[in-house]
Amino acid sequence: MTKKITTRMVAANGIVAALYFALTIASYPIAFGNINFRISELLVLLCFWRPDFIVGITVGCFMSNIFSTLGPYDMLFGTFATLLSCILVAFSPKLIIGTFFPIAINAFVVAFELYWLAGMEFWPMVGYVAVGEGTIIALSYLLWMLLWRNKSFMLFLAPFRKAEPSW
């Protein structure tokens, strides 16, 4: 991992934040429901190769959550869940291990929000959120494993971690 912040890193994080926001808003009806399929969560696993993307994804999530039906609470709790997920993915020894963090963290944090703010049943909500997040993360895992083998994409991504993610 590099310690020096470059202009390219800042620009890349701006692009990632904008992409996260655009994907979330473009899929608004399915991004904020009980079983939320937030397509933008595809980007979370990029933190495995580029831990600096933690910043871009977190900023994109915060901006997206401004439009959440849970208001400022989702801006706080939802963004925290994404931040924590990204950090844990970035420090995972293998990508497959990193896939479990966003599913578990979002399932419990979002379920707690819905329980606390909307009076919904906690455990069913954990299941619903886990199904939505799990579906997106599984697709994300497959996508990034395929792209990992694409030399042009990896050159473009400029990963900090050189280790193969392994199945």
N, C-alpha and C positions, 0 to 999 in steps of 0.2 A: 504494500500500500504506500502511496506517495503522501508526503506530508505537506508538500507545497501546493497551494491553491493556484491554479492557472486560469487564464481567461477561458480556455476551452472547457474546463470543468464547470465554471460558472455558467457559460452558455449552454452546455449540455444539460445542466440541472434546470435551467430555465425552460428548455425544450421538454424535458421530462415532466416538469410541473404543468406546463401548458397541455401536454398530451394527456396526462392523468385527468386534468380538469375537463378537457374537451370530450374524452371518452365517457366520463361520468355524466356530464350534462347531455350528451347525445343519446345516452341510454337511460335518461332520467326515470321513465316509468318502471324499469326493472332494477335500477340502481339503488332505490331507497325503499323497496317493499319489505315485507316480512322475510321472504326468501329473496334476498337481494343479490342479483347477479351484477355486481359492479365490475364491468369489463375492464376498467382501468386497473384493477388489482392484478392484471396480467403483468404489470410493470414491477411489482414487488420483488419477484424473484431475480430481477436484474441486479439487485443489491448483492447477490452472491458474487458477482464478478466486479461490480462497481459500487463499493460501499459509500462513495460520495453521493450516489443517487438517493440515499436516505433523505437528504435535504430536499431534492426536487420532488420526490414522491410525497413527502410529508407536506410540503407547501401546496402541492396540487390537491391533496386530500383536504387540507384546511379550506382552500378556496372552494372546493366542491361542496363541503359540508355547510357552507354559508347558505346553500339552497336546500338543506335537509329539512324535513318536516319536524325534526327534533330541535331545530334552531341552535342556539349557542351551546347547548349541552353536547350535541354531536360535533360541533366545532372543537370542543375540548376533549371529550371521551373518545369519539371516533378517530380523531386525528392522533390522539395518544396511542390508540390501538394500532394504527398503521405505523407510527413511529417505532413502537416496540417490536412489531413484526419485522420491519425492515432491519432493525439492529440485529435481531436474532438470526435472520436470514443471512446477513452479511458475515456473521461470525460462525455460521454453520460449517462443520467440517466437510459435509457433502450436501449437494443441492436437494437430494431426496429428503434428508432430515429437515432442511429449511422449509420444506413445503408444509410441514405440520404446524409451524408457529402461526402463520396468518389465519389458518382455519380455526385453531383453538382460541387464540386471543380475540379475534373478531367475534366468534360465536359467543363467548362469555361477556365481553364488553358490550356488544350491541344488545344482547339479550337482557343484560342488566339495565341498560338505558330504557329499553322498551317496557321492562317490568316496572321500573321506577317512575318513568314519565307517563306511560300510557296504560299502566295497570294490566299488562298482558302477563300470561303465565310464563314463568322463567324457563323451566326446562324444555317445554315445547319450542320456545323461541331459540334456545341454544341449538336445538336440532335443526330448525328452519335456517338459521343463519349459517350453521356449519354446512348444510347441504348447498346453499348458494355459493359460499366462499370456497368450499371444497371442489365444486364443479369448475369454477374459474381457475383455481390454483392447479387442478389436475390438467386442464387445457394449457395453462401457462407452462407447466413443467414439460409437457410434450412439445410445445412450441419452442421453448428455449433449448431443449435437448437436440431438436432438429437443427436449429440455427447455430448451435455450438459447433457443429460439424462444417458449417459454411465459413470458409476462410475470409471471404469478403466481408461478411457481417461482423465477424470477430475483429477484423481490422478496423472497421467502422466503430464498433463498440469500444475498442481500446481498453480491454479489461485490465484491472489491477492484479487480479488473481489469475495465475496461469494454470492452476490445477484443473484437471478435467473433472466435471461435475459427477460423473459415473452414474450408472443406473442403480 
